[in-house]
């Protein structure tokens, strides 16, 4: 009986241990992509809210995030670009957007080598040039949309798949004629060239640029409260950043976690917008516009031969349930 009691006691402790670990999650994010959530990350606000441990893993692109979520290595991805999300969902992966992480039309672009002296009025001269593009990402979508706008045949370009850091290095070395990317890599690209269109000019053409917090649909369904708690902390960090009185305290923490200096961090994050929960749930974002935008992204990728087909609708790729719950926490 004593042995049986000991075994039952051990089993009970194991169950309790599993219950406590149920809130432990792994989250993907980007370095050199400074956002308010990183203050909450460093200060342990997520761990406190979840009652467990959040393990953070840095990735080089949104396509890598999709693969990590597919394998179960990552539960949530913060700031995954919409284009890589669309590519994954269009290919059958069961991902869902659970919130709008950031809008950044000025911080995702393509840069043409300065020696070519090509601008928006001479974009046709890009024909036959070599371009570094992180395929399946927001930068890829922006590249395709801009080339379509300028009437440049992508079939006549030498397109090389490179993550932004490698693309920036290649542009600096003269190994490519144009490179596309975001964040710190985009800043380094601009040291060696110029953009064809500003963020405002892209928006006028309907080329939106925003990232989302994403997860597998099955994970959200089984862990909706965990997701809601996570999003509530993100919303709190965004609200803190929106108050200028908090920035002197938050900026150095965010900069260090992003692997950037203070000046670069400030320059980057000042080009970002972080919609509130209420704004995200409205028609301009997850209330309908985001779903229509994803359909447009998918159709552009199909036309470019980047994906085989688009879904008829991307409504099921958005789940606002956890965000609605987060808004009342």
TORKOL-4160 file (C-alpha; in steps of 0.2 Angstrom, whole numbers, padded with zeros to 4 digits, m for minus):
329
<pt num="1" X="0000" Y="0000" Z="0000"/>
<pt num="2" X="0014" Y="0012" Z="0004"/>
<pt num="3" X="0022" Y="0008" Z="m0013"/>
<pt num="4" X="0005" Y="0011" Z="m0021"/>
<pt num="5" X="0003" Y="0027" Z="m0012"/>
<pt num="6" X="0020" Y="0033" Z="m0017"/>
<pt num="7" X="0017" Y="0029" Z="m0035"/>
<pt num="8" X="0000" Y="0038" Z="m0034"/>
<pt num="9" X="0008" Y="0053" Z="m0026"/>
<pt num="10" X="0022" Y="0054" Z="m0040"/>
<pt num="11" X="0008" Y="0053" Z="m0053"/>
<pt num="12" X="m0001" Y="0067" Z="m0045"/>
<pt num="13" X="0015" Y="0078" Z="m0044"/>
<pt num="14" X="0018" Y="0074" Z="m0062"/>
<pt num="15" X="0001" Y="0079" Z="m0067"/>
<pt num="16" X="0003" Y="0095" Z="m0057"/>
<pt num="17" X="0019" Y="0098" Z="m0066"/>
<pt num="18" X="0011" Y="0096" Z="m0083"/>
<pt num="19" X="m0003" Y="0108" Z="m0078"/>
<pt num="20" X="0010" Y="0121" Z="m0073"/>
<pt num="21" X="0019" Y="0119" Z="m0089"/>
<pt num="22" X="0004" Y="0121" Z="m0099"/>
<pt num="23" X="0007" Y="0140" Z="m0100"/>
<pt num="24" X="0025" Y="0137" Z="m0106"/>
<pt num="25" X="0026" Y="0143" Z="m0124"/>
<pt num="26" X="0039" Y="0146" Z="m0138"/>
<pt num="27" X="0037" Y="0162" Z="m0147"/>
<pt num="28" X="0046" Y="0168" Z="m0163"/>
<pt num="29" X="0052" Y="0186" Z="m0166"/>
<pt num="30" X="0064" Y="0196" Z="m0177"/>
<pt num="31" X="0080" Y="0204" Z="m0171"/>
<pt num="32" X="0083" Y="0222" Z="m0177"/>
<pt num="33" X="0065" Y="0224" Z="m0177"/>
<pt num="34" X="0061" Y="0235" Z="m0162"/>
<pt num="35" X="0044" Y="0234" Z="m0155"/>
<pt num="36" X="0036" Y="0238" Z="m0138"/>
<pt num="37" X="0033" Y="0220" Z="m0134"/>
<pt num="38" X="0051" Y="0218" Z="m0131"/>
<pt num="39" X="0050" Y="0229" Z="m0116"/>
<pt num="40" X="0037" Y="0217" Z="m0109"/>
<pt num="41" X="0048" Y="0202" Z="m0115"/>
<pt num="42" X="0063" Y="0208" Z="m0105"/>
<pt num="43" X="0053" Y="0213" Z="m0090"/>
<pt num="44" X="0045" Y="0196" Z="m0088"/>
<pt num="45" X="0028" Y="0203" Z="m0091"/>
<pt num="46" X="0023" Y="0188" Z="m0102"/>
<pt num="47" X="0029" Y="0175" Z="m0090"/>
<pt num="48" X="0020" Y="0183" Z="m0076"/>
<pt num="49" X="0003" Y="0184" Z="m0085"/>
<pt num="50" X="0005" Y="0166" Z="m0092"/>
<pt num="51" X="0011" Y="0159" Z="m0075"/>
<pt num="52" X="0024" Y="0150" Z="m0085"/>
<pt num="53" X="0040" Y="0153" Z="m0096"/>
<pt num="54" X="0040" Y="0161" Z="m0113"/>
<pt num="55" X="0055" Y="0155" Z="m0123"/>
<pt num="56" X="0059" Y="0167" Z="m0137"/>
<pt num="57" X="0068" Y="0162" Z="m0153"/>
<pt num="58" X="0074" Y="0174" Z="m0166"/>
<pt num="59" X="0071" Y="0170" Z="m0185"/>
<pt num="60" X="0078" Y="0177" Z="m0201"/>
<pt num="61" X="0061" Y="0178" Z="m0211"/>
<pt num="62" X="0043" Y="0175" Z="m0210"/>
<pt num="63" X="0044" Y="0159" Z="m0220"/>
<pt num="64" X="0055" Y="0152" Z="m0207"/>
<pt num="65" X="0042" Y="0156" Z="m0194"/>
<pt num="66" X="0029" Y="0146" Z="m0204"/>
<pt num="67" X="0040" Y="0131" Z="m0205"/>
<pt num="68" X="0043" Y="0132" Z="m0186"/>
<pt num="69" X="0025" Y="0133" Z="m0182"/>
<pt num="70" X="0021" Y="0119" Z="m0194"/>
<pt num="71" X="0034" Y="0108" Z="m0185"/>
<pt num="72" X="0027" Y="0113" Z="m0168"/>
<pt num="73" X="0043" Y="0120" Z="m0163"/>
<pt num="74" X="0035" Y="0137" Z="m0161"/>
<pt num="75" X="0018" Y="0141" Z="m0154"/>
<pt num="76" X="0016" Y="0160" Z="m0158"/>
<pt num="77" X="0025" Y="0171" Z="m0171"/>
<pt num="78" X="0026" Y="0190" Z="m0167"/>
<pt num="79" X="0027" Y="0201" Z="m0182"/>
<pt num="80" X="0026" Y="0188" Z="m0196"/>
<pt num="81" X="0024" Y="0197" Z="m0212"/>
<pt num="82" X="0007" Y="0195" Z="m0221"/>
<pt num="83" X="0014" Y="0188" Z="m0237"/>
<pt num="84" X="0024" Y="0173" Z="m0230"/>
<pt num="85" X="0008" Y="0170" Z="m0219"/>
<pt num="86" X="m0003" Y="0170" Z="m0235"/>
<pt num="87" X="0010" Y="0159" Z="m0244"/>
<pt num="88" X="0008" Y="0146" Z="m0230"/>
<pt num="89" X="m0010" Y="0147" Z="m0229"/>
<pt num="90" X="m0013" Y="0146" Z="m0247"/>
<pt num="91" X="m0002" Y="0130" Z="m0247"/>
<pt num="92" X="m0013" Y="0122" Z="m0234"/>
<pt num="93" X="m0005" Y="0126" Z="m0218"/>
<pt num="94" X="m0018" Y="0129" Z="m0204"/>
<pt num="95" X="m0012" Y="0146" Z="m0198"/>
<pt num="96" X="m0022" Y="0160" Z="m0191"/>
<pt num="97" X="m0019" Y="0179" Z="m0188"/>
<pt num="98" X="m0024" Y="0183" Z="m0170"/>
<pt num="99" X="m0018" Y="0202" Z="m0170"/>
<pt num="100" X="m0010" Y="0216" Z="m0180"/>
<pt num="101" X="0007" Y="0217" Z="m0173"/>
<pt num="102" X="0013" Y="0233" Z="m0183"/>
<pt num="103" X="0010" Y="0243" Z="m0198"/>
<pt num="104" X="0026" Y="0249" Z="m0207"/>
<pt num="105" X="0025" Y="0255" Z="m0225"/>
<pt num="106" X="0041" Y="0265" Z="m0223"/>
<pt num="107" X="0051" Y="0251" Z="m0216"/>
<pt num="108" X="0050" Y="0238" Z="m0229"/>
<pt num="109" X="0056" Y="0242" Z="m0247"/>
<pt num="110" X="0068" Y="0239" Z="m0261"/>
<pt num="111" X="0084" Y="0248" Z="m0264"/>
<pt num="112" X="0093" Y="0251" Z="m0280"/>
<pt num="113" X="0112" Y="0252" Z="m0281"/>
<pt num="114" X="0117" Y="0271" Z="m0282"/>
<pt num="115" X="0129" Y="0268" Z="m0296"/>
<pt num="116" X="0114" Y="0263" Z="m0307"/>
<pt num="117" X="0106" Y="0280" Z="m0305"/>
<pt num="118" X="0089" Y="0272" Z="m0307"/>
<pt num="119" X="0074" Y="0281" Z="m0299"/>
<pt num="120" X="0055" Y="0279" Z="m0301"/>
<pt num="121" X="0056" Y="0289" Z="m0318"/>
<pt num="122" X="0068" Y="0276" Z="m0325"/>
<pt num="123" X="0063" Y="0260" Z="m0317"/>
<pt num="124" X="0062" Y="0252" Z="m0334"/>
<pt num="125" X="0081" Y="0251" Z="m0334"/>
<pt num="126" X="0080" Y="0238" Z="m0321"/>
<pt num="127" X="0077" Y="0225" Z="m0335"/>
<pt num="128" X="0090" Y="0211" Z="m0334"/>
<pt num="129" X="0097" Y="0217" Z="m0317"/>
<pt num="130" X="0101" Y="0205" Z="m0302"/>
<pt num="131" X="0090" Y="0207" Z="m0287"/>
<pt num="132" X="0091" Y="0200" Z="m0269"/>
<pt num="133" X="0074" Y="0196" Z="m0263"/>
<pt num="134" X="0068" Y="0186" Z="m0247"/>
<pt num="135" X="0055" Y="0175" Z="m0256"/>
<pt num="136" X="0038" Y="0173" Z="m0249"/>
<pt num="137" X="0040" Y="0188" Z="m0237"/>
<pt num="138" X="0032" Y="0206" Z="m0236"/>
<pt num="139" X="0047" Y="0212" Z="m0245"/>
<pt num="140" X="0044" Y="0200" Z="m0259"/>
<pt num="141" X="0026" Y="0205" Z="m0261"/>
<pt num="142" X="0031" Y="0224" Z="m0261"/>
<pt num="143" X="0044" Y="0220" Z="m0274"/>
<pt num="144" X="0032" Y="0211" Z="m0286"/>
<pt num="145" X="0019" Y="0225" Z="m0283"/>
<pt num="146" X="0032" Y="0239" Z="m0287"/>
<pt num="147" X="0038" Y="0229" Z="m0303"/>
<pt num="148" X="0020" Y="0227" Z="m0309"/>
<pt num="149" X="0017" Y="0246" Z="m0306"/>
<pt num="150" X="0033" Y="0251" Z="m0316"/>
<pt num="151" X="0029" Y="0238" Z="m0330"/>
<pt num="152" X="0046" Y="0228" Z="m0327"/>
<pt num="153" X="0045" Y="0210" Z="m0332"/>
<pt num="154" X="0051" Y="0200" Z="m0317"/>
<pt num="155" X="0055" Y="0186" Z="m0330"/>
<pt num="156" X="0069" Y="0196" Z="m0336"/>
<pt num="157" X="0077" Y="0199" Z="m0319"/>
<pt num="158" X="0089" Y="0188" Z="m0310"/>
<pt num="159" X="0081" Y="0185" Z="m0294"/>
<pt num="160" X="0091" Y="0178" Z="m0280"/>
<pt num="161" X="0083" Y="0172" Z="m0263"/>
<pt num="162" X="0092" Y="0181" Z="m0249"/>
<pt num="163" X="0087" Y="0186" Z="m0232"/>
<pt num="164" X="0088" Y="0205" Z="m0229"/>
<pt num="165" X="0105" Y="0204" Z="m0220"/>
<pt num="166" X="0113" Y="0194" Z="m0234"/>
<pt num="167" X="0104" Y="0206" Z="m0247"/>
<pt num="168" X="0111" Y="0221" Z="m0238"/>
<pt num="169" X="0129" Y="0214" Z="m0239"/>
<pt num="170" X="0127" Y="0209" Z="m0257"/>
<pt num="171" X="0121" Y="0226" Z="m0262"/>
<pt num="172" X="0136" Y="0234" Z="m0252"/>
<pt num="173" X="0148" Y="0223" Z="m0261"/>
<pt num="174" X="0141" Y="0226" Z="m0278"/>
<pt num="175" X="0135" Y="0208" Z="m0280"/>
<pt num="176" X="0117" Y="0213" Z="m0284"/>
<pt num="177" X="0109" Y="0228" Z="m0292"/>
<pt num="178" X="0094" Y="0229" Z="m0280"/>
<pt num="179" X="0090" Y="0222" Z="m0264"/>
<pt num="180" X="0074" Y="0221" Z="m0254"/>
<pt num="181" X="0071" Y="0220" Z="m0235"/>
<pt num="182" X="0066" Y="0228" Z="m0219"/>
<pt num="183" X="0073" Y="0235" Z="m0202"/>
<pt num="184" X="0091" Y="0237" Z="m0199"/>
<pt num="185" X="0095" Y="0228" Z="m0216"/>
<pt num="186" X="0085" Y="0241" Z="m0225"/>
<pt num="187" X="0094" Y="0255" Z="m0217"/>
<pt num="188" X="0111" Y="0247" Z="m0222"/>
<pt num="189" X="0104" Y="0245" Z="m0240"/>
<pt num="190" X="0100" Y="0264" Z="m0241"/>
<pt num="191" X="0118" Y="0268" Z="m0237"/>
<pt num="192" X="0122" Y="0261" Z="m0254"/>
<pt num="193" X="0107" Y="0266" Z="m0265"/>
<pt num="194" X="0089" Y="0273" Z="m0266"/>
<pt num="195" X="0071" Y="0267" Z="m0265"/>
<pt num="196" X="0060" Y="0269" Z="m0280"/>
<pt num="197" X="0044" Y="0273" Z="m0270"/>
<pt num="198" X="0042" Y="0280" Z="m0253"/>
<pt num="199" X="0030" Y="0272" Z="m0240"/>
<pt num="200" X="0017" Y="0285" Z="m0243"/>
<pt num="201" X="0018" Y="0282" Z="m0262"/>
<pt num="202" X="0016" Y="0263" Z="m0260"/>
<pt num="203" X="0001" Y="0266" Z="m0249"/>
<pt num="204" X="m0007" Y="0277" Z="m0263"/>
<pt num="205" X="m0005" Y="0262" Z="m0274"/>
<pt num="206" X="m0013" Y="0250" Z="m0262"/>
<pt num="207" X="0003" Y="0242" Z="m0257"/>
<pt num="208" X="0000" Y="0240" Z="m0238"/>
<pt num="209" X="0014" Y="0233" Z="m0226"/>
<pt num="210" X="0009" Y="0226" Z="m0210"/>
<pt num="211" X="0014" Y="0211" Z="m0199"/>
<pt num="212" X="0003" Y="0200" Z="m0188"/>
<pt num="213" X="0004" Y="0189" Z="m0173"/>
<pt num="214" X="0001" Y="0171" Z="m0179"/>
<pt num="215" X="m0002" Y="0154" Z="m0173"/>
<pt num="216" X="m0008" Y="0137" Z="m0180"/>
<pt num="217" X="m0027" Y="0136" Z="m0179"/>
<pt num="218" X="m0026" Y="0120" Z="m0169"/>
<pt num="219" X="m0015" Y="0128" Z="m0156"/>
<pt num="220" X="m0027" Y="0143" Z="m0155"/>
<pt num="221" X="m0042" Y="0132" Z="m0153"/>
<pt num="222" X="m0034" Y="0122" Z="m0139"/>
<pt num="223" X="m0026" Y="0137" Z="m0130"/>
<pt num="224" X="m0037" Y="0152" Z="m0133"/>
<pt num="225" X="m0035" Y="0158" Z="m0115"/>
<pt num="226" X="m0016" Y="0157" Z="m0116"/>
<pt num="227" X="m0016" Y="0167" Z="m0133"/>
<pt num="228" X="m0028" Y="0180" Z="m0126"/>
<pt num="229" X="m0016" Y="0183" Z="m0111"/>
<pt num="230" X="m0001" Y="0184" Z="m0122"/>
<pt num="231" X="m0011" Y="0197" Z="m0133"/>
<pt num="232" X="m0016" Y="0207" Z="m0118"/>
<pt num="233" X="0002" Y="0209" Z="m0113"/>
<pt num="234" X="0007" Y="0215" Z="m0130"/>
<pt num="235" X="m0008" Y="0227" Z="m0130"/>
<pt num="236" X="m0002" Y="0234" Z="m0113"/>
<pt num="237" X="0016" Y="0236" Z="m0120"/>
<pt num="238" X="0009" Y="0245" Z="m0135"/>
<pt num="239" X="m0001" Y="0257" Z="m0124"/>
<pt num="240" X="0014" Y="0260" Z="m0113"/>
<pt num="241" X="0024" Y="0265" Z="m0128"/>
<pt num="242" X="0010" Y="0276" Z="m0135"/>
<pt num="243" X="0012" Y="0287" Z="m0119"/>
<pt num="244" X="0028" Y="0298" Z="m0123"/>
<pt num="245" X="0031" Y="0298" Z="m0104"/>
<pt num="246" X="0037" Y="0280" Z="m0104"/>
<pt num="247" X="0049" Y="0281" Z="m0119"/>
<pt num="248" X="0065" Y="0286" Z="m0110"/>
<pt num="249" X="0063" Y="0270" Z="m0100"/>
<pt num="250" X="0057" Y="0259" Z="m0113"/>
<pt num="251" X="0068" Y="0263" Z="m0128"/>
<pt num="252" X="0085" Y="0257" Z="m0121"/>
<pt num="253" X="0077" Y="0241" Z="m0115"/>
<pt num="254" X="0070" Y="0238" Z="m0133"/>
<pt num="255" X="0086" Y="0243" Z="m0141"/>
<pt num="256" X="0096" Y="0231" Z="m0132"/>
<pt num="257" X="0084" Y="0217" Z="m0135"/>
<pt num="258" X="0083" Y="0221" Z="m0153"/>
<pt num="259" X="0102" Y="0221" Z="m0155"/>
<pt num="260" X="0103" Y="0239" Z="m0160"/>
<pt num="261" X="0110" Y="0255" Z="m0154"/>
<pt num="262" X="0098" Y="0269" Z="m0147"/>
<pt num="263" X="0099" Y="0280" Z="m0162"/>
<pt num="264" X="0095" Y="0266" Z="m0175"/>
<pt num="265" X="0081" Y="0260" Z="m0163"/>
<pt num="266" X="0072" Y="0276" Z="m0162"/>
<pt num="267" X="0074" Y="0279" Z="m0181"/>
<pt num="268" X="0066" Y="0263" Z="m0184"/>
<pt num="269" X="0052" Y="0262" Z="m0172"/>
<pt num="270" X="0047" Y="0280" Z="m0176"/>
<pt num="271" X="0041" Y="0273" Z="m0193"/>
<pt num="272" X="0030" Y="0260" Z="m0185"/>
<pt num="273" X="0012" Y="0261" Z="m0180"/>
<pt num="274" X="0004" Y="0249" Z="m0167"/>
<pt num="275" X="m0015" Y="0249" Z="m0169"/>
<pt num="276" X="m0025" Y="0247" Z="m0152"/>
<pt num="277" X="m0036" Y="0232" Z="m0149"/>
<pt num="278" X="m0051" Y="0242" Z="m0153"/>
<pt num="279" X="m0043" Y="0248" Z="m0170"/>
<pt num="280" X="m0038" Y="0230" Z="m0174"/>
<pt num="281" X="m0055" Y="0224" Z="m0172"/>
<pt num="282" X="m0063" Y="0237" Z="m0183"/>
<pt num="283" X="m0066" Y="0237" Z="m0201"/>
<pt num="284" X="m0050" Y="0245" Z="m0206"/>
<pt num="285" X="m0040" Y="0229" Z="m0200"/>
<pt num="286" X="m0047" Y="0212" Z="m0194"/>
<pt num="287" X="m0065" Y="0217" Z="m0197"/>
<pt num="288" X="m0063" Y="0214" Z="m0215"/>
<pt num="289" X="m0049" Y="0224" Z="m0224"/>
<pt num="290" X="m0035" Y="0212" Z="m0219"/>
<pt num="291" X="m0045" Y="0197" Z="m0226"/>
<pt num="292" X="m0048" Y="0206" Z="m0243"/>
<pt num="293" X="m0029" Y="0212" Z="m0243"/>
<pt num="294" X="m0023" Y="0194" Z="m0241"/>
<pt num="295" X="m0034" Y="0189" Z="m0256"/>
<pt num="296" X="m0025" Y="0202" Z="m0266"/>
<pt num="297" X="m0008" Y="0197" Z="m0260"/>
<pt num="298" X="m0012" Y="0179" Z="m0265"/>
<pt num="299" X="m0018" Y="0184" Z="m0282"/>
<pt num="300" X="m0002" Y="0194" Z="m0285"/>
<pt num="301" X="0009" Y="0179" Z="m0280"/>
<pt num="302" X="m0002" Y="0167" Z="m0291"/>
<pt num="303" X="0001" Y="0179" Z="m0306"/>
<pt num="304" X="0019" Y="0180" Z="m0303"/>
<pt num="305" X="0020" Y="0161" Z="m0302"/>
<pt num="306" X="0026" Y="0161" Z="m0284"/>
<pt num="307" X="0012" Y="0150" Z="m0278"/>
<pt num="308" X="0001" Y="0138" Z="m0287"/>
<pt num="309" X="m0016" Y="0145" Z="m0282"/>
<pt num="310" X="m0025" Y="0156" Z="m0270"/>
<pt num="311" X="m0040" Y="0152" Z="m0258"/>
<pt num="312" X="m0057" Y="0158" Z="m0262"/>
<pt num="313" X="m0058" Y="0167" Z="m0246"/>
<pt num="314" X="m0046" Y="0171" Z="m0232"/>
<pt num="315" X="m0059" Y="0174" Z="m0219"/>
<pt num="316" X="m0055" Y="0158" Z="m0210"/>
<pt num="317" X="m0037" Y="0164" Z="m0208"/>
<pt num="318" X="m0041" Y="0177" Z="m0195"/>
<pt num="319" X="m0047" Y="0173" Z="m0178"/>
<pt num="320" X="m0052" Y="0188" Z="m0167"/>
<pt num="321" X="m0058" Y="0178" Z="m0153"/>
<pt num="322" X="m0042" Y="0179" Z="m0142"/>
<pt num="323" X="m0040" Y="0197" Z="m0146"/>
<pt num="324" X="m0058" Y="0201" Z="m0141"/>
<pt num="325" X="m0055" Y="0192" Z="m0124"/>
<pt num="326" X="m0038" Y="0201" Z="m0122"/>
<pt num="327" X="m0047" Y="0218" Z="m0124"/>
<pt num="328" X="m0057" Y="0214" Z="m0108"/>
<pt num="329" X="m0043" Y="0208" Z="m0098"/>
